[in-house]
Amino acid sequence: MRTELSARIAQMQHKLSGLQPVARVHADTQLFVSSDQVCRKLVTLADVRPGCRVLEPSAGTGAIVRAVLAAVPGVICQCVEMNAALAEHLSATFPEVAVTCADFLSCAPQAVYDRIIMNPPFRHGEDIKHIRHALKMLAPGGNLVAVCANGPRQQREFKDIATHQEALPRGTFAYTDVSTMILRIDA
């Protein structure tokens, strides 16, 4: 198991090597990049359609927005990323995407997004705070799809409002064996 984890970490570091030293990959950064497979699942579950206004909060390297743009033409995307170097990387990589460099939790809520797709930080229940804040930005008829910890706090917090909950296999994200799930919440 330890060798497999080391190999996954090395793969992730290689994948992000173009961002070094901007985004050194380790658990302390809370940068756990969603795999292409997870991103495709998130986009499919969100039912993104042409013309949708899509937000990826705490965008990191933009793995989710990359999947959105690859899957659905004609979407209007915005990312929020607090790390200035990563925000600059996002702007350079995705010139068609509006990028805001800010702490997502400090962004003023405006209910303007049709789809919010996210993999927020988990530490100290941050995933719950980020999802709750993002819900304030969801337009009527929209939906939010998120990766979050699959723990008792998250189960309690979202059980009555999630229209979909799906546990992800342990080890889905490099550097951690935290139990995770995908949830969808409709506005």
C-alpha positions, 0 to 999 in steps of 0.5 A: 500500500505504501509503495502504491501511495508513493507511486501515486504521489510521484505521478501527481507531482509529475503531472503538476511539475509545470507548476512547481514551485507554485503548487508543491503537492503535499497534504498541507496545501489542501491541493488534492487535484481531482482525477480526469475520471472524477472530473468527468463524473462531476460534470456529468452529474451536474448536467452542464449544458451550453449557455450554463454559467459555471463556477469552480470555487477553490479551483487549484489547477483547474482540473474541473473547469478543464473537464467542463470546457472539454465536455460542453461547448458554449459554457460561461465559466468562472474560477476562484482561487486564493493562491495568486500563482495558481490564479495566474496559471488558470488565467494563462491556461484558460483565457476564456475563463474569468478568474478571481484571485480571492479566498472563496469564503470572502466572495460576496454571494450572488445567485448567478450560477447555473452550475457550481462544481467543486472540490473544496478544502476538507481540513477542519470542516472547510468543505461544509463551509465552502459548500454552504457558501457556494449554495448562496451563489446558485441560481434558481433551477441550478445545481451544485455538485461537490466532492467532500469528506464522507464523514458524520458531520457531512452526512448530517449536514447534507442528508436532507438537501442532497439529491445524490450522494455517492461514496468514492473509493478510498484512495481516490485522491493522492496523499490521503486516504480520507473517505470522500463522496460526491454530492449533488444539491439542487436549487 
